[in-house]
């Protein structure tokens, strides 16, 4: 636990009690709906929560209700109704296990067992189009879910769905089916080092092993007869936008990267200014207990800097104007350093979850990746920028907020002038 996490836990409890989840992550419900959460389940959970300590019980309670209802419908022969409910239960069991920051805690394993069961039943009811993947990786294992289109598929494009630091592979089941497999695209929702089952089984994240894990996942996809090895892209949220940038810089088999809410600036903002739970979680993911050692050995080395200059595939950045984890000025500076074909969209008055535009973002990101994998939006020198207004309009040609009145922050100018 970090010093801030311990000392400020009372503040988080008050925020939860007074304003629910929205007080911690403004507008996030829209994003969670894209991750398979039904809004009624979400409301039931937070009706049971007045402090952070109550979260595992609340998630497990409502998850158990959904799983029980799913089993009922399965016994009655209503396969798709059961599958939908198993999905809702799986993501809630996932939230329950995430809320326990001790890989050795038996409750974490029990919650994970329920999540795995729900996914297994879902896959069976979906004609085995959702499949569990376990890969050997550097003496340990990494875990993913493979999502296949209906019918016989050969040589299709494939997209890696990368979760944020507090997400798991199950969070993409709904999006994989809605935005990818329904379009004939193979999807692989992953857990890298430090996440979900991968972390629970002992593999922590370090500075570079997440991109090596992504390379292992690319190897896996490239060997599948269902996949065209020349058409593999990635959609990443938050920290997976960051990890996706690192992977695209070193593995040029990645042909497209859509990175929303990527932590692309310094890591002082996310670890020292944002809610202390972010740093607490990442220390758990990286298997650090001493905060000073974590700061010195890992956090200080994490900013992307000029690494993005080595990216060769087309890149899409999307970020909220008031993202709590990456200052907009720093995101724009990182974008300036990218030399590959690129596109930037800044969403007015949105925070880190991009909840107010989540449905648009998930669909747009998927369509953008699909078009790039089909050879579009890839011309050398492409640089498209948009400021997306809250009222539905857009300002084309610049991602800078209109209220800046044409003034460009010095940090962006400095980044643009670096050779």
N, C-alpha and C positions, 0 to 999 in steps of 0.2 A: 504494500500500500504506500502511496506517496504521502508526503506531509500534507499537501493541499487536500488530497482525497479524504484523509482522516479528519483533518480540521474543519472541512467544509461540508461534511456529510449532512449536517443539520440543515444547511441551506438547500441542498437537493431534496431532502425530505419535505421541507416546507413548500418548495416549488411543486413537487408531486401532489401533495395534499391539497394545495390551493388551485393549481392550474392543470393537473394531470400531465400526461405525456407532452402535450403541446407547449407547456411552459418550459420544458427542457429542449425540445426540438420543434420549433414553430413550423406548422404545416406538414409535419412528417406523416400524418395519417394517409395522405394521398400517395406517398411513396410506398408505405407499407401495404396499401391495397394492391399496388403493382407487384408486390412480393408475396401475394397469395393470402394476405390477411383479410378476412371479412370485417367490415367496419362494426358489425354488431358484436363479433367476438372481441374486437379491440376495446369497445366500450365496456363490455362485461368485465374484462380484465381490469381496467383502470377504475371501475367502480369498486373494486376490491382492494385498491392500493392507496395507502396514505403515507408510506415511506418506502425507501428503496429495499429494505429488508423483506417487504411483503411481495416483491415481484416474482420470485421463483414459485411461491405457493399460488399466486393468482394465475400465472401462465399455465402451471400444471393443472390447476382446477378446471379451467375452461378448455384446455387441450383435451383432458380426459372426457369431458362432456361431448366434444366433437367426435372423438374417437369412438365413444360408445354409440353415438348416433350413426356413425359410419358403419360399424359392425352390424347394427340393426338393419340398415338398408341393404347391406351385402347379403345377409341371411334371407332377405325378402326378394332378392334377385334384381334389385335396382342398382345396377353396376355403376353407372356414371354418377348417380347421386352419391353413392358410397365413395367413389373415387374423389369427388369434389370435397367431401367431408374429411377424408383421410388427408388430403392436401392441407386443409385448414388446421387439422390436428397436428400434422407434421411440423408446420412452421411455428406453431405455438409451443410444442414440445422443444423445438429448437431454441426458442426464446427462453424457456425455462432452464435449459442446460447452460445457455450462455450466461445466465444471471448468477451462476456459481463459479467463482474464480479460483477453483482448486481442482486440478485434474484428478487428484486422488480421492475426491469426495464421492462416496458411493451414490449419492443422489444425482450427481451429474451423469454418471453412467446409466442410472435407471431412466432418467429423462431421455438420454440418447437412445437407449434401447427402445423406448416407445416411438421415438421419431423414426428409427430404422424400420420398425414394424409397419408403421403407417406408410412409409415410402414403398416397402415391399408389397403391401396390399394394393397401393395405388398403381404400381407398375404392373402387377398381375391383371388388374381391372382395365388397364390401358393397353392390353395386348403386348406387354413386355417392351413397350416403347420408352419406358423410363428404367434405366439399368444402373445398378451400383457399380462403380469402378474403384478398384484398389490397385495402386501402382507402387512398385518398389522404387525407392528414391534415396540414394546416398546412405544405404544401410538401414533405412526406416521406410515408412509408407506415407503416401499421400492419397487423399480420398476425393471422389467426384461422382457426379451423376451424369450419365449419357442420355440425351434426349433425341429420339429418332423420329423422322416424319413417318406418316402412315404409308403402308405399301412397300414395295421393293424400291430401294434407293441405292444408286451407285454414282460415285463421282460428284457428290453434292458439295456446295460450299459448307464450311463449318465455322462456328463462332464460339470462342471461349467466353463464358459469362463469369466475370470476376467479382467476388463479393467485397464489400468494404470490411474494415477491420472488425466490426461487430456484427458481421453477417455470416451465414453458413450456406453451403451448397443447396440446401432445400429451399432457400429463399427465392431461387430462380425457377422453380418448377412451373409456376403459373406463367411467368414471362416467357420461358422457353417454348411452351406450347402455343401461347397467344401470338408471339412475335417472330418466332423462328421456325419451328417444325411445321407450323401451318403454312409456311411459305416454301417448304421443301428444303430447309436448311438444318443441318445437324448442329446441335448445341451441346456444349459440355459445361455444366456448372461445377465450379471447383472449390476446393479448400486448399489454400497454400500453407506453408509452414506458419505455425502460430494460430491457425484457425480451426474451429470445430473439432471433428474427429482427429484431424492431423495433429493438433496440439494435445488433445486428450491422450493420444498414443505416444506422446513424448517428443514430437518434433517442433522445436521452437523456431521463430523467425530470427534471422540475423540480417546483416546489411545486404547480402547478395543472393541468399539461397532461394528467395521467392521467385526471382527471374529464372533461376535454374530449374525450379519446379515447373514454371510455365513452359520452359523448353522441353521438359519431360512430358508435359501434357500435349505439346505440339507433336512430339514424336509419336505419342499414342494415336492422336487423330490422323496423322499422316499415314499410319499403317492400316487404317480401317478401309475396307473396300467401299464403304458408303461415302467416303470423303475424297474430294479433290485436294491433294496435298499442296497445290499452288493457290488454293483459295481458303486460307485460314485467317480469320480476323478475331478481334477481341472487343467486347463491350465491358467497361469497368466503371465501378462506382467508387468514389471517395479514395480510400487507400489503394484499391485495385486500379484506379486511374493512374496513381503514382507507380505502382508495381508494373502496370502495363507499359508505361513510358520506359522504365528500366529494361523490361524485356524486349521492347521494340528496338531499343538502341543496340542490343547485343545479338538478337536472333532475328535476322531479316527474312525468315520464313513467315513472320507475322506480316500480313499484307494490308491490314487496316486496323486502326485503333480509335474507338470512340470512348473518350474519358470524360465522365461527368463528375463534377465536384472533386476533381483530382487534387490531392494535397501536393501542390506544385511549387510552393514557396518555401520560406523557412519553416522550421519545426518548433520554433519558439511559440508561435501563435497557437498551434494545436496542443502543445504540451504544457505551456505555462499560462496562457491567457484564456483558453476555452475551459469548459467544464472539466474538473480534475479526473472524471471517470475515463476520459480518453487516454491520458497518460497512464493511469492505473491499469487499464486494459492492455495497453501496448507493452507495459513492463511484464505483465503476465504472459502475453504472447511470446515475448523474447526471453522469458525465464530469467528475469532480473528481480532481485529483491532489494537491492541497494540503489537508491535514486541517483546518487552522485556518480556511481559507476556507470549506470545506464546513460546518464547525460554525457559522460566523457567518451564512453566506448561506442555508443550507438547513435543517440539522438543527434549529436553534433556532426555526424558523418552522413546523415540521411538526405539533406537537400539535394535536389536533382542537379542544380547548377548547369554546367555546359554539357552534361551527359545527353540531353535531349538533342543536341546537334548531330548525334550519330543515328538518329531515327531516319529511316528511309521510306517507310510506308506513310500513306496519307493519315493525318491525325485530325480528330474533331475534339475540341475542348468545349465543354459547357459548364457554366458556373453561375451561382446566384450572386447578385450584386453585393449582398451583405453576408456572404459565406463566413461562418464563424471560425473555420479552420484554416482557410487560406485567404489572405487579404487580396482583393481584386487586383490591386496594383501589382502584386507579386505574381499572380496568375497570368496577367497580361505580359509581364516581363519574361516569364518562362515561355509563353507562346511566341514571343519575338525571337527567341533563340532557335526555334525549330526551323529547319531548312527544307523539310519535306513538304509536299502539298498539304495545306492545312486550312482549318475552318474554326472560327471562334464565335460562340454565342454567349452573351451575358444576359441573364434573366432579371428584369427589374424587380427590386424589392423582395427577391427570393433569398432564403437562407440556405444553409448547407443541404438539407434534405431535398431541396427543389420540389417540395410537396405540392405547391400550387400549380406546377406544370408537369407533374410526374408522368401522367398518362401520355402527354405529348412527347416528353423526353424519351420514354422507353420505346415508343413507336418510331420516333424520328431517328434515334440512335440505331435501331435495328435496320431501318430502311437505308440510312446512310451507309452502314457497314455493307449491306447487301449490294448497294450500287457500286461501292468501291471494289468489292470482290468480283463484280461483273465488268470491271474495267472503266468505270466512270469516275469523275471527280478526282482524277489522278494526274492531271497534266502538270508538268514541272512549273514551279513558280506560283501555283494556285494559292491564293490567300484571300479567303472570304470572311468578312467580319460583320456581326449583327448585334445590335442592342435590341432585345425583345421586350417591348413595353407591356406593362401590366394590362393595359386596355385592349391588347390584341394586335396593335401595330408593331412595326419594326423600323428601326433606323438601319439602313443598309450602308455598308462601306466602312463602318467603324463599330467596335464593340464597346467604346467608351460611353459611359452614361451621359445622357444629354445635359444633365445639370452641371457637368464639368465645364460646359460652355467652350469646348474646344481646347481647354488647357490639358496638356498631357503631363501626368506626374513624372517627376525626375527619374524615378526608378525605371520607368518604361523607356525613356530616352536613353539612359545609360546602357540598358540591356541591348537596345537596338544598335548602338554604336560599337558594340564589342565585335571584333572580326571573327 
